[in-house]
C-alpha cells in the first residue's frame, strides 16, 4: 500500500503552493492538518483510526518535526546570508516529503481518514 501513501503525499502538495508570512514548514503543517489524512504507527495499515493516545503522540512528534526542519532552514538562511547567497525555500512538495520522512523516522506514516457515512434504513 506504499503507492497509496505516495499518491496521498503527492496530492497534498497541491494545497501547499502558497506560503504566508508564517514559516514555510509551519504553513505546510497547517495545510496538512486540514486534509483527510492523519498519522498512524508504521505497523498499521491504511484507513487505520489512531487512538487518542496515538493522536497526542503523533501531534507532538509532528510539532517536533516542524520545529527541527524550521531550525535547519533558519540555519541554511544564516549560512546563505554569510556568503551573500539568496534566500532559499524548499518547494511545497519538498517540505511535504521532508515532513513525511521526519515522521517516518519517528515511527509514523500518513493514512487516509475514512469518513463514516450514516444512512437511515427508511
C-alpha positions as CSV (number, residue, x, y, z in Angstrom):
1,X,0.0,0.0,0.0
2,X,3.0,2.3,-0.3
3,X,1.6,3.6,-3.6
4,X,-1.4,4.9,-1.7
5,X,0.8,6.8,0.7
6,X,2.9,8.3,-2.1
7,X,-0.3,9.3,-4.0
8,X,-1.7,10.9,-0.9
9,X,1.5,12.8,-0.2
10,X,1.8,13.9,-3.8
11,X,-1.8,15.1,-3.9
12,X,-1.5,17.1,-0.7
13,X,1.2,19.3,-2.2
14,X,-1.3,21.0,-4.5
15,X,-2.8,22.7,-1.4
16,X,0.6,24.0,-0.4
17,X,1.5,26.2,-3.3
18,X,1.2,29.5,-1.4
19,X,3.0,30.3,1.8
20,X,2.1,33.2,4.1
21,X,4.4,35.1,6.4
22,X,4.4,32.1,8.6
23,X,7.5,29.9,8.3
24,X,7.3,27.5,5.3
25,X,7.2,24.4,7.4
26,X,4.6,25.8,9.7
27,X,2.5,26.7,6.7
28,X,2.9,23.2,5.3
29,X,2.0,21.7,8.6
30,X,-1.2,23.8,8.7
31,X,-2.2,22.7,5.2
32,X,-1.5,19.0,6.0
33,X,-3.7,19.2,9.2
34,X,-6.6,20.4,7.0
35,X,-6.7,17.3,4.9
36,X,-8.4,13.9,5.2
37,X,-5.2,12.2,6.3
38,X,-3.6,11.5,9.7
39,X,-0.6,9.9,11.1
40,X,-0.6,6.2,12.2
41,X,2.1,3.9,13.6
42,X,4.2,2.3,10.8
43,X,2.9,-1.1,11.6
44,X,-0.8,-0.1,10.9
45,X,-2.5,-0.3,7.5
46,X,-4.2,2.4,5.5
47,X,-7.5,3.6,6.9
48,X,-6.4,2.9,10.5
49,X,-8.1,5.0,13.1
50,X,-5.5,6.1,15.7
51,X,-6.3,6.0,19.4
52,X,-6.5,9.2,21.4
53,X,-3.0,8.4,22.8
54,X,-1.6,7.9,19.4
55,X,-3.1,11.2,18.2
56,X,-1.4,13.0,21.1
57,X,2.0,11.3,20.4
58,X,1.8,11.9,16.6
59,X,0.9,15.5,17.2
60,X,3.8,16.0,19.5
61,X,6.2,14.3,17.0
62,X,4.8,16.3,14.1
63,X,5.4,19.6,16.0
64,X,8.9,18.4,16.8
65,X,9.5,17.7,13.1
66,X,8.2,21.1,12.1
67,X,10.5,22.7,14.7
68,X,13.5,20.6,13.6
69,X,13.0,21.4,9.9
70,X,12.3,25.1,10.6
71,X,15.5,25.3,12.6
72,X,17.5,23.6,9.9
73,X,16.1,26.0,7.3
74,X,16.9,29.0,9.5
75,X,20.5,27.8,9.8
76,X,20.7,27.5,6.0
77,X,19.4,31.0,5.7
78,X,22.1,32.2,8.1
79,X,24.8,30.5,6.1
80,X,23.4,31.9,2.8
81,X,23.4,35.4,4.3
82,X,27.0,35.0,5.4
83,X,28.1,34.0,1.9
84,X,25.8,36.5,0.1
85,X,23.7,33.8,-1.4
86,X,19.9,34.4,-2.0
87,X,17.4,33.1,0.5
88,X,16.3,29.6,-0.4
89,X,13.0,28.0,0.5
90,X,12.2,24.4,-0.4
91,X,9.2,23.8,-2.7
92,X,5.9,22.7,-1.1
93,X,6.4,19.2,-2.4
94,X,9.9,19.0,-0.8
95,X,8.5,20.2,2.5
96,X,5.8,17.6,2.5
97,X,8.3,14.9,1.7
98,X,10.7,16.2,4.4
99,X,7.9,16.2,7.0
100,X,6.8,12.7,6.0
101,X,10.4,11.5,6.2
102,X,10.9,13.0,9.7
103,X,7.6,11.4,10.8
104,X,8.7,8.1,9.4
105,X,11.9,8.2,11.4
106,X,9.7,8.8,14.5
107,X,7.6,5.8,13.7
108,X,4.6,7.3,11.8
109,X,3.2,7.2,8.3
110,X,0.3,9.1,6.7
111,X,-3.0,7.2,6.3
112,X,-6.4,8.3,4.9
113,X,-9.2,9.0,7.3
114,X,-12.2,7.1,6.1
115,X,-15.3,9.1,6.8
116,X,-18.2,7.3,8.4
117,X,-21.4,7.7,6.5
118,X,-24.6,7.1,8.4
119,X,-27.8,6.4,6.5
120,X,-31.3,5.7,7.6
121,X,-33.0,2.4,6.9
122,X,-36.2,4.0,5.7
